[in-house]
Amino acid sequence: MARLPDDTTAGARNLGTLDRRRRITGSLSISDRAFDLDDFFKFRVASSGTEVVLALRNLQANADLRLLDAEGASIAVSRRRGTRNERIARTLNAGEYFIQVSQDGVNTRYTLIASPQSALPGGGGGGTGGGTGGGGSFPNPISPSSDPGNILPNAFDTGVLSGRKAFTDTVDSGDSIDFYRFTLNQSSRVGIFTNQITGGTVTTSLIYDINGNEIVDGEDVLQRNPSIDNASINKALGAGSYFVRVNLETITANSISYVLQLQQEAVTGLSPVADPPLGLGGATSLGALAGSLTLNQIVSTSDSSNPSLVGTFDSTDIYTFTLAAEASNFSALLNTSQLTGNVAIALIRDENGNGIANPGEPNEEGLIILGDFPGGAFTGSSIGGAAVAINKTLTAGTYYLAVVQREVTDNTTYSLNLFANSISGLTPVGDVVVNGEVIDGNGSIASAYSIGSLEQNLSIKQVVGGADGNDFYTFTLSEERNIIIRYNGSPELAGIRFGQDRNGNGFLDFDDAIPLLPGNTGFEQEVFEPSLTGDVVYSPLPPFTGSGSFDRLIGAFTTAGGATDIYAKLPAGTYVVQVDAQATTTDLGDGLVRYGTANILYNLSFILDP
């Protein structure tokens, strides 16, 4: 198969002096008659300092775009995957240059745009680095005033990074590493671009000296880019000092020259302005939460407020708030909108007030020793951000929210939307709120809410959880009755116990929970089945066991929401119903189990057979 004349620089199509916008349509194809993998174009730049923009559009298959110097050496390349547009922008000296359009084995048509930046719509505002952060161009690169050293202590200090800076230097086989230091005075989005690489290949790395030992440990490398011209690093970073390392990868000449461009854009709109600290004791107070509240912050690898290191971790933000209503619907929506979504959010209630978030654990008997984590959620390590939410029923009290980056080197800006709406219509049953804390008035049978003599159907709406860990109710039947006790609660684990305090100790203890019939090893199944759900109506009421079976505990079970019914024929006497908030677990994506108390809004109904 023949190759076409424009497949090499020698046969490149001449565009002349690039003093206006040029638009060229072309195609690349492989057929029985031709083997057309590349098209070359030649142009001249009349004046040094001319900013040139090249673009490749209207692709049917993947193609790459390259800018070459007069000798055919690569200055810049754009290699986006698929049919996405390609773009190169460079400030060039006067002279001759080549454009190369290449396909990778699949036929495609294309449109090539070649133009001075001044001839494009909007004039000269495109920028040469391909980075984020608004219009404008990078300044012409300057040579560092001293050789960038090959260890951190000898890094060339570029000073405080504000806006854009550009540097040019070389590496070779005898001086294979250049370190640059830059400082951020505020939380910022930072772009780092390595361009105009000639004479070989280099890799570029963003580094934060986590432990301040002036050595690049493995966890200090926040991001590393391979040798691709115009390769970019984009990170949200907290205030502090950082390093950029440019190191030789392969060399084809005496030395490798490169241009390093640094770009800073302040993260604006942070609220609260002061960074929330690590630790429950110093948490940023949001006060009493009612209605909605939006916060915007950053978690990152450093914070210059601690002078003992180059920077210190800003990996966790902790907020505290109070809920005054006896019960509230609460939600927290975490939206990680910039660069990475690898973040966790935890809801904490410091049950013992020791200022430490206790994870809880099972004891030797297999029972759960509750911790302080009633809820949590986490995002995946997705690029581009993610959103997660916590939705809970919460009792009155003080709570904490922790936003945590799940890896040391994660950096992200985030918004946190909080909402709390008080729940109305609760039945007054003895629980009271004092100074924003629930006083559990029903913590034992002795302090149980007394329904009195049950003569008609009754429904109670209440909440249990947090400081209000359990609710007790007592009722009396004056004669033998058929009764349904119906529990319907929000989808968290609740324990329901129904019985009689036979020994009068004020608790439904284990002795009260022995099998219903002598010799039985389990509960009497007719007590628990069928389980009524939805709007099922029985007429007459479902079958009941004989009254002789009910001189002991009637039922004890757990349920994760939905309607659950206990039905029985009960003799005259006084009975107890206990609703307990059980343990709930929180997953923060690190494989560790954290425990807390479930928070449950429930309805408890007593239905009598007429």
Secondary structure as GFF3:
##gff-version 3
##sequence-region A 1 610
A	DSSP	three_ten_helix	5	7	.	.	.	ID=ss1
A	DSSP	three_ten_helix	9	11	.	.	.	ID=ss2
A	DSSP	beta_strand	13	17	.	.	.	ID=ss3
A	DSSP	beta_strand	22	28	.	.	.	ID=ss4
A	DSSP	beta_strand	38	45	.	.	.	ID=ss5
A	DSSP	beta_strand	50	57	.	.	.	ID=ss6
A	DSSP	beta_strand	63	68	.	.	.	ID=ss7
A	DSSP	beta_strand	74	78	.	.	.	ID=ss8
A	DSSP	beta_strand	86	92	.	.	.	ID=ss9
A	DSSP	beta_strand	95	103	.	.	.	ID=ss10
A	DSSP	beta_strand	108	116	.	.	.	ID=ss11
A	DSSP	three_ten_helix	117	119	.	.	.	ID=ss12
A	DSSP	three_ten_helix	152	154	.	.	.	ID=ss13
A	DSSP	beta_strand	156	160	.	.	.	ID=ss14
A	DSSP	beta_strand	164	171	.	.	.	ID=ss15
A	DSSP	beta_strand	177	184	.	.	.	ID=ss16
A	DSSP	beta_strand	188	198	.	.	.	ID=ss17
A	DSSP	beta_strand	200	207	.	.	.	ID=ss18
A	DSSP	three_ten_helix	218	220	.	.	.	ID=ss19
A	DSSP	beta_strand	221	225	.	.	.	ID=ss20
A	DSSP	beta_strand	231	237	.	.	.	ID=ss21
A	DSSP	beta_strand	240	251	.	.	.	ID=ss22
A	DSSP	beta_strand	256	266	.	.	.	ID=ss23
A	DSSP	beta_strand	284	288	.	.	.	ID=ss24
A	DSSP	beta_strand	291	299	.	.	.	ID=ss25
A	DSSP	beta_strand	316	336	.	.	.	ID=ss26
A	DSSP	beta_strand	343	348	.	.	.	ID=ss27
A	DSSP	beta_strand	361	362	.	.	.	ID=ss28
A	DSSP	beta_strand	368	369	.	.	.	ID=ss29
A	DSSP	beta_strand	375	378	.	.	.	ID=ss30
A	DSSP	beta_strand	386	405	.	.	.	ID=ss31
A	DSSP	beta_strand	412	422	.	.	.	ID=ss32
A	DSSP	beta_strand	432	434	.	.	.	ID=ss33
A	DSSP	beta_strand	437	439	.	.	.	ID=ss34
A	DSSP	three_ten_helix	445	447	.	.	.	ID=ss35
A	DSSP	beta_strand	449	453	.	.	.	ID=ss36
A	DSSP	beta_strand	458	464	.	.	.	ID=ss37
A	DSSP	beta_strand	470	477	.	.	.	ID=ss38
A	DSSP	beta_strand	481	489	.	.	.	ID=ss39
A	DSSP	beta_strand	494	499	.	.	.	ID=ss40
A	DSSP	three_ten_helix	510	513	.	.	.	ID=ss41
A	DSSP	alpha_helix	525	528	.	.	.	ID=ss42
A	DSSP	three_ten_helix	547	549	.	.	.	ID=ss43
A	DSSP	beta_strand	555	559	.	.	.	ID=ss44
A	DSSP	beta_strand	562	570	.	.	.	ID=ss45
A	DSSP	beta_strand	573	581	.	.	.	ID=ss46
A	DSSP	beta_strand	583	587	.	.	.	ID=ss47
A	DSSP	beta_strand	593	597	.	.	.	ID=ss48
A	DSSP	beta_strand	600	608	.	.	.	ID=ss49
###
